[in-house]
């Protein structure tokens, strides 16, 4: 059985990754600040404490592991951009130095392949409506984006014939949350159903299960590129809440449509060429129905 280490496995995105690996037959070890609650995952996983602030990681943490997925990120709850708060130096230390220490330890332990969850923020600001391609120069304009790009570069520089690093630039992950946690649209749905005004907004989204599939492809494909975009569909709040309105029989007006021509969507040709096929509109509709039903 393949042994895979996942940092941040109890996080919103990390849980999808762990479940995908369990379904694929991996033996999973989760690294994090606190162990998962009983029943949090669909099958048993091992746990080891992780402190991104320590700057030191014992390679024994990765003993007998073939793969490592680094999904942990230390930030102000609910915020990635601006997640450094009033202490950007500590933010960099935890999330960049801490990541590099993990990569170093994984390599020293003989891990064959490491996947790093990066972000669209590494691209920085582009002209309105411009597509984002992995071949584009990365020009991050936030500390969050700078840290993610520096992590990508560090992992790429470590890669050699025995250790391969792949960075996934992910954005807009949605889906049901883990036990006792809120999904990303929970407040939005509640506010709409309560009749509160909703500001127009649109963005690119990808289901957590599709992120998990992208991670498995990056881990298991014979020769994946070192950088892959992970994104699926463009979602306008107007359309999203129209689904909620119909499912809940709600009379409240919908927000105006956003100007989707301004969105910088990511091309995913590289990942799709490896066999990735996300769920698109059908998965979005099924998920919204599930989320609305679970809130009743």
Residue pairs with C-beta under 8 A, 6 or more apart in sequence:
1 25
1 26
1 27
2 25
2 26
2 27
2 66
2 67
3 26
3 27
3 29
3 64
3 65
3 66
3 67
4 21
4 26
4 27
4 28
4 29
4 65
4 66
4 67
4 68
4 69
4 219
5 28
5 29
5 31
5 61
5 62
5 65
5 67
5 68
5 69
5 106
5 111
6 14
6 17
6 18
6 21
6 28
6 29
6 30
6 31
6 68
6 69
6 71
7 14
7 30
7 31
7 32
7 50
7 68
7 69
7 70
7 71
7 72
7 102
8 14
8 31
8 32
8 70
8 71
8 72
8 73
8 117
9 15
9 17
9 18
9 28
9 30
9 31
9 32
9 36
9 45
9 71
10 30
10 32
10 34
10 36
10 40
10 178
11 32
11 71
11 72
11 73
12 173
12 177
12 178
12 181
12 184
12 208
13 71
13 117
13 170
13 173
13 208
13 211
14 30
14 71
14 72
15 40
15 41
15 177
15 178
15 208
16 173
16 175
16 208
16 209
16 211
16 212
17 69
17 71
17 208
17 211
17 212
17 215
18 28
18 30
18 41
18 45
19 41
19 42
19 209
19 212
20 209
20 212
20 213
20 215
20 216
21 28
21 69
21 212
21 215
21 216
22 28
22 41
22 42
22 43
22 45
23 42
24 216
26 67
27 46
28 45
28 46
29 45
29 46
29 47
29 48
29 65
30 36
30 45
30 46
30 47
30 48
31 47
31 48
31 49
31 50
31 61
31 72
32 47
32 49
32 50
32 72
33 49
33 50
33 51
35 47
36 45
36 47
37 179
37 180
39 179
40 178
40 179
48 61
50 72
52 72
52 74
52 94
52 95
52 98
52 99
53 74
53 90
53 93
53 94
53 98
54 98
54 101
55 93
55 97
55 98
55 101
56 101
57 101
57 102
57 104
57 105
58 105
59 105
59 106
59 108
59 109
60 109
61 105
61 109
62 68
62 105
62 106
62 109
62 110
62 111
63 109
65 106
65 109
65 111
66 111
66 112
66 113
67 111
67 112
67 113
67 114
67 115
67 219
68 102
68 106
68 111
68 113
68 114
68 115
69 114
69 115
69 117
69 215
69 219
70 99
70 102
70 103
70 114
70 115
70 116
70 117
71 117
73 80
73 83
73 95
73 117
74 91
74 94
74 95
74 98
75 83
75 84
75 91
75 95
75 144
76 82
76 83
76 84
76 85
80 119
80 121
80 144
81 121
81 142
81 144
81 145
82 142
82 144
83 91
83 144
84 90
84 91
84 92
84 143
84 144
85 91
88 143
91 143
91 147
92 143
92 147
95 147
95 151
96 147
96 150
96 151
96 154
99 116
99 151
99 154
100 151
100 154
103 114
103 116
103 154
103 155
103 158
103 165
104 158
106 114
106 163
107 114
107 158
107 163
110 162
111 163
112 162
112 163
112 164
113 163
113 164
113 165
113 166
113 218
113 219
114 155
114 163
114 164
114 165
114 166
115 165
115 166
115 167
115 168
115 215
115 218
115 219
116 151
116 152
116 155
116 165
116 166
116 167
116 168
117 168
117 170
118 148
118 149
118 151
118 152
118 167
118 168
118 169
118 170
119 144
119 145
119 148
119 169
119 170
119 171
120 132
120 169
120 170
120 171
120 204
120 229
120 231
120 264
120 266
121 140
121 142
121 144
121 145
121 148
122 138
122 140
122 145
122 148
122 149
122 152
122 169
123 132
123 136
123 138
123 139
123 140
123 145
123 169
123 264
123 266
124 138
124 139
124 140
124 141
124 142
124 145
125 139
125 141
126 132
126 264
128 261
128 262
128 264
129 261
129 262
129 263
129 264
130 264
131 264
131 265
131 266
131 267
132 229
132 264
132 265
132 266
132 267
133 229
133 266
133 267
134 169
134 225
134 227
134 228
134 229
134 267
134 270
138 145
138 149
138 152
140 146
140 148
140 149
151 167
152 167
152 227
155 165
155 167
156 165
156 167
156 226
156 227
158 165
159 165
159 226
164 226
165 226
166 218
166 219
166 224
166 225
166 226
166 227
166 228
167 226
167 227
167 228
168 211
168 214
168 215
168 218
168 228
168 229
168 230
169 227
169 228
169 229
169 230
169 266
170 206
170 211
170 214
170 230
170 231
171 203
171 204
171 206
171 230
171 231
171 266
172 203
172 204
172 205
172 206
172 231
172 235
173 184
173 205
173 206
173 207
173 208
173 211
174 183
174 184
174 185
174 205
174 206
174 207
174 208
174 284
174 287
175 183
175 207
175 208
175 209
175 287
176 183
176 287
176 290
176 291
176 294
177 183
177 184
177 186
183 291
185 240
185 291
186 291
186 295
188 198
188 237
188 240
188 241
189 241
189 244
189 291
189 292
189 295
190 295
191 198
192 198
192 241
192 244
192 245
192 250
192 252
193 244
193 248
193 250
193 252
195 252
197 255
198 237
198 241
198 254
198 255
199 237
199 255
200 236
200 237
200 238
200 255
200 256
200 257
200 258
201 236
201 237
201 255
201 258
202 234
202 235
202 236
202 237
202 257
202 258
202 259
202 260
202 263
203 234
203 235
203 263
204 231
204 232
204 233
204 234
204 235
204 263
204 265
204 266
205 231
205 232
205 233
205 234
205 235
205 284
206 230
206 231
206 232
206 233
206 278
207 232
207 278
207 279
207 283
207 284
207 287
209 279
209 283
210 230
210 232
210 276
210 278
210 279
210 283
211 230
213 276
213 278
214 228
214 230
214 271
214 276
217 224
217 271
217 274
217 275
217 276
218 224
218 228
221 274
221 275
224 274
225 270
227 270
228 268
228 270
228 271
228 274
229 266
229 267
229 268
229 270
229 271
230 266
230 268
230 271
231 265
231 266
231 268
232 268
232 278
232 279
232 280
233 278
233 280
233 281
233 284
234 260
234 263
234 265
235 284
236 257
236 258
236 260
237 255
237 258
238 254
238 255
238 256
238 257
238 258
240 284
240 288
241 254
241 255
242 254
243 285
243 288
243 289
243 292
244 250
244 288
244 292
245 252
245 254
247 288
247 289
247 292
247 293
248 292
268 276
268 278
279 286
